[in-house]
Amino acid sequence: MTPLPAALGGRELVAWRLDPESFRATWDSGEGAYRFGGRWNSKGVRAVYCSLDPATAILEVAVHKGFKALDTVPHALTALTITDPAAVHVVTPADVPNPNWLRPGLPSFGQQQFGDALLSAYKFVLIPSAVSSHSWNLLFVASLAAGAYTVRSQERFALDTRLHPPPP
């Protein structure tokens, strides 16, 4: 079960990430972001993208792969604990120079540079999700955040079959 946030009595910050089972052991390598770039990083930056709740982590993957892939390809759900929550830099919508960066769409060069600067300045960056505007994504570069997070759990992911029903 997802731990309660601090405002509701929780005592730790937990983030979530969903990967294909074959990448279970290398979930924090940032390899995909390194090769292709991402919303908040340019190619060559090993950004690791997580969410503050498992549902958003699932949606972040589903928006790119679709529910069919999540239903038919084994995935692993990783929960990590941020051992020093004070190391998390929060980016609010007002902090983002271009509000369109928080909407679905292709990232711009300026957006990636903005994210690169944040990732090099802070161990962890918390930023609103473009998939779910009321949710948060946590980004980090593992080599820069080493020792500031631990794996809480990893489990085989199972998609609710109602999200990929048979055709009518």
N, C-alpha and C positions, 0 to 999 in steps of 0.2 A: 504494500500500500504506500502511496505517496506520503512522505512525511509532511506534517503541518508546517506552514511558513512561520517565521518568527513572530509575526503579528498575532498568530493564533496559538502561541505557546510552543512552537517548534524551536529546536535548538541548533539546527544545522541547515546549510544551504545545499540542496541536492539538485543536480542537473541530469538530463537524460539524453541519450543518443541512440539512434536505430541504424544498424549497419547490416549488410549481407553477412550471413553466418561465416562466410569464408574470410571476412575481415575482423572477426571477433577479437582476435589477439592484437590487432593493430588499430583498434578503434580510435586511438588518439594520435595517429601518425600525421594526420592532415594531408595524406597523400592525394586525395581527390582535389582538394582545394589547391594544393601545390601544382598539380598538373594542369588544371583547367581554370583556376580562379573561382571566385564566388561573389556573392552579393557584397560582401564586406572585405574582400581581399583580392589582390591581383595574383596572376600566375607567379609561382616561385615562393609564395608565402604559405607555410604549413598551418593554416587556420583550422581549428577543430570547431565545428558547429554543434551546439547542444541546445536544449530547451529547458525551461524551468519546470515543465510538467511532461509526462510521457505522451499525453494526447497531442500536444503541439509537436513533439519530436516525430510522431507518426505522421501527422499532416505535412510536416516539412519534407518528409521523404515521399509521401503519396503524391504531392503536387508535382514532383518530378518523374516518378516512376509509375504512378497509378496504383490502384488497389489490386489489380491483377497480379502484379509483381510481388506485392506484399502477401498475397494469398498463396502464391505458387512457388516462390523462392524463399528458402529458409533465411530468416533474419535473427539477429540478436539485439536485445534491448539492454543497454548499459546504463547503470545509474552511478554517478560519481558524486562524492562529497567534496565540497570546497572547504578545505581545512582552515582557511583564513578569509572569511567573508569580507573583511575590511579591504582585501586586495581587489575587490570587484568594483570596477568603474561603471556607473550607471549613465547611459546615454538616453535622455528623454527625447520625445519628438521635437521639442523646441531646440535641442542641441544640434539637430541635423540640418545642415545648410539648405538642402533641397527636400521639401516634403514628399516629392515623388519617389525618393529613395525608399520610403517606407511602404510603397504600394507595389503590387506584383508587376513584374516586367524585367527587362534586361538591365543589369547594372551598368552604370556609366563609369568611365575612367575616373572621374572625380570622386564618385562614390567609393570605388575600390581604393583610391589613394587615401581617402578619409579613413576607411577601415584599417588600411595598412598602418597609418600613423597611430591609431588607437591601439592596435595590436602590438606595436613596438613600444608604446608608452606604459601599458598596463598589463598586469598578469592576466586579468579577466575583463571582458567587456560585456556588459548586459545591455541589450538593445531591443527595441520592439520588433516583433515578427511581422514580416510582410504578408504571411499566409493568414495570420490571425492577429489583427491589430490590437487585441486586448491581451496578447500573450507576449512572452519574452524569450529571446534567444541569448545564450551565453556563448561567447567565442573566446578562444585562447590559442596560443601557440605552445605546445607541450614543452618544448625546450626552455621557454621563458617562464613557464608556470610550474616547472618541476618542483616537487615537494609541497606544492600548495593544493593538491587534490589527491584523492585516493578513490579507487574503485570500490563502490559500495556493494554492487551486485551486477551480475550479468545473467540473463535468462533468455531462453529461446522465446522468440516473439510469435504470437499466434493472432492473426487478424480475425476479427469477428466476421464470420462468413456472410453475414447480411450485407457487408460492404462490397462483396463481389458475387452477387447472386447469378444464377443461370439466366440466360436470355429468356424473354417471355415466349 
